[in-house]
Every structure is written in structure tokens, then in C-alpha cells.
Amino acid sequence: MKQSGDPIAMAIVDGTDTVVEVIATTSTPMATAALRDADCQTDIRVHGVTIDRIRLPSSLSARVYAAGSTCILRQGATYRITGTLRQPRFGTAPAWLIVDDDADAVTETQRPVWWRRAGTTMQESFIRVTRGLPDYGRVLVPGLTLGVLGQDIVMTPWSEEFDTERAWDTDDVNDVDEAYAQRLEDDFKQAGIMHLMAVSGSHFVLAAVFMRRLCARFLTPRWITASGIVAAYAMLGTLVYPSDSVLRAAIMGMGGVACLLAGRRSQALAGLNWTVILSLLFDPALARSYGFALSCTAVYGLVLFGDAVERFLRRFMPRMLADTMAVTVSAQILALPVQTMMNPQLPMLAVPANMLVAPFVAFATIAGLLSLCVAWAIPAFGYALAWGSCLGALPIERCATLIGGSQFSVLPWTEGVAGALIVILIETAVFVITLMGRSVIRRLTRMAAQRRSDGTQPLYDDPHEEGEPYRARYMERADVWWRETRAMLFERDVGDVQQ
């Protein structure tokens, strides 16, 4: 309702182009444009718009497509932009603002705040040192570290200086080969490991673990540890490229910090539920964000099915192999239907691909983050750390090329909601068949044990151990949960209800 009454939404409702002037703040860094006639793109939050010489207040988000000299937009800065409003042809942006190659079309009215300028400086210093890496390093190292592939990065004009006389730089400082980068991106998608190129909860876990161990080393109080983790989260959120998955991980991580400050254990499922509820309340547009949905469903799968899948796989394979496979399988259980809605194909070799690259992802990510932290101050050291991340990314690139380039890597699937429902039905059928198979195997095992007994020896040495261990059924556990919930709501004694 708020968007429908916005002046920008009303101006493009009939599909006609309208020349306007907007006052807006950029919310994302510049990236390679998805339109053929533009050179860069970024997202803005509009504060006011002038249409037919009438200035009106606005709070709508829009996507800016700029060309040439107008690609000077910095994240966090406020600009006066003159362009053409257009109804979006694809994507989730409510409106497009097309800016021509005119030096007077974009005017900066307010600089970014100091911490945003510092974060941009660190990002661009890191990108500059990665431009001296091999082709795969230029593409993958920024993806593993910042959450954006190297070919999608657009440097601001004042940050394009690259000192080729220094020892840590190489003569090969050209931009990323677009044809190679696109082929490599396609291989990652077909191999089912494209999620590695997005910032997720693993980055925040690394930051939290580092801060916890640092504070434990000095025996700091709990509130200092919590403050340090919040500072690490804030720094990480400033340095990486903003996305819905970063928002989900940051909010959920702050819930864990609150539990630490209160002196109680965090609960992943409750924390994720609160993250989804609060995120959708404050930004309902996240309800149609594929990035947010994929991030939440993957974590839900890990929380709900991770332990069960891990115990099941440990019966057939070594512990380390089972743990690695369990992470991939449990994350895919709920994320796969959403993934098929985005791209109507199934990555058939995603599980072995994720298992092969898992030992190298952590090393490459940590080295990239360390390079990001020091490249602005000591470029030589940052370049060395970027090379370390590049070495860790080499096996990942080889795996993606080998598996993603195979003709058996993907299976064409039905598009839209129908494809997602088919995936859900198949997963449900597999789950039911697995339960039935386990029940049949237990029954056959019991019958075989009875046949082996000659009748004189009891089946169990201890008569008190006869029978099967009691396991509460799902409906029984749900009934207990419901009765305890009613007791807490009506302030009755939970023990009396249980009795």
C-alpha cells in the first residue's frame, strides 16, 4: 500500500518513461550493469523526486543504470540524479532510473559517513591487489571474501589508480576476462556450489569464533566479549557487499550475542524464527527475495535435519565423510525447491562437488578476509595473503570446471511453483520410503535373531532388557509441547499439566 501511493510508482504505472530529478542515497556499491546500454548499476533509496517541476516526498527504492562518466556513485553518499524513470522489465526493483552519459546528471550533495568511507577504501584496496592474481583468482577471491564475483565489480574513478612499479604488483593488471568469468560462473551454477560466492553465516561464525578466543585468552568479562563480537559483526557487515543473506546472518548473529550477554545458551531454531519474523516485519519486501529465502531455508535444513542425516550417514561411511555430506544434504533439503524456482534445473552432482571443495573453502575465505583487513595499510602483505586465498581457490575452480562442465551435472526441471512442488513431493516420498525401509530392516533383523536362537537360550541375557527402547512419536511430542504452551500462557503449573 505504501509503494502503490508513492509518486515514483504512480509515475511508471502506465508504462511510460518519465524524466525526473531525484534526491537519493546509494545503498549498494556499483556493479556491472545487467542492461546492455549501461555500464554500471546500483540501488538507491529515494528521499524526494521532482516530476514536472513539482517536488514530492518519496521513500521508494530504485535501481540506477548509469553509463560513462555518471558511474561515480559511492555507497552511502547522497546524490541529486537526473534520469528517466522506467518500469522494470525484470528483477525485483520497484523502479528503474536510467542515467545518460552526462557529467551534470549526477551531483554529490553529501559524502558518506567516515566508517562507510573507510570500508569503501578497504574494499577497493583489496580489489586492487586481487587484480594482480591469475584469472580464476580475480573472479573467485573477491567472491569468497566479499560476496561479489570479480567481473561484477566496478571501481570508482578515484580508486582506479594501480601502482605497477611496486614489488607486489604484476604487469598483468588488466580487468577480468568477461568470457572466461561467465564460463566459470556457469560451471559453478551447474556444479551446485554457487553458494560459496555469497557471504553467509560462515563469515560471521569465523568473526565470532576469533573474537571469543581472543577474549578468552585475556579472560575478559562476558560483556566485553559480547561487545567485541558486535564490533566484529559491524566491521564485517561494512566490508562485505550488502545482500539479504548478509542481513539474515547479521540479525541471527546478534541474537546469539544477546544470549551470550544474558548468560544462556543460544538456540538456533528459535533464533532463526525470530530473525525471520523481525526481518519480515521491518522489511516486508524480503518475503519475495530469493536470496533471503535460500539463506533461511538452508539454515532451517541444517537445524532441523542436520543431526538426523549425520547419524544416518555415519552408519555407512567414515565419520569425517559423513559429517561433510550431512551438511550439504541437510541444507539442500529445504533450499532445493526455492532453487528450482530461480533456475529450473537440478544440480545432480552438487553433493560430491560440495564435499570435494569443503576442505579448501575455509582456508581460502580466512586468507581473503585477512587480506581485506591489511591490504589498505600494507599492500604487499595483503597481496601475499590474496595469493594464499588464490591457492585455496584453485582446487575449487578445478572442481567446478570438471563437474560443472559435465553433461550429467544438471537435469532440466519444471519451471515455477510446479517444479518446486514436484521437488517437495519427491523429497517427502524419499523420507517416507526411508522410514519404511528402516522399519522393515529392523523387523527382519529381529526375525533373523529369533531364528538363530535354538529355543533353549533366551534372546536376551538380562530379562529386564527384553523389548525395544521407547521413542516418543512426533504426535506425542507435539501434544506435550502444546500442553506445556497452554500451561505457560495461562500461568498454570507445568508440572501439574504433565502429571
Helices and strands as residue ranges (DSSP letters): H 7-11, E 18-26, E 31-32, E 40-51, E 54-57, E 61-66, G 68-70, E 78-86, E 96-98, G 103-105, E 106-110, H 114-130, H 135-146, G 150-152, G 157-159, H 178-191, G 194-197, H 201-217, H 222-239, H 244-262, H 268-282, G 284-288, H 290-313, H 319-342, E 345-347, H 350-374, H 379-404, E 410-412, H 416-452, G 463-465, H 474-489, H 494-498
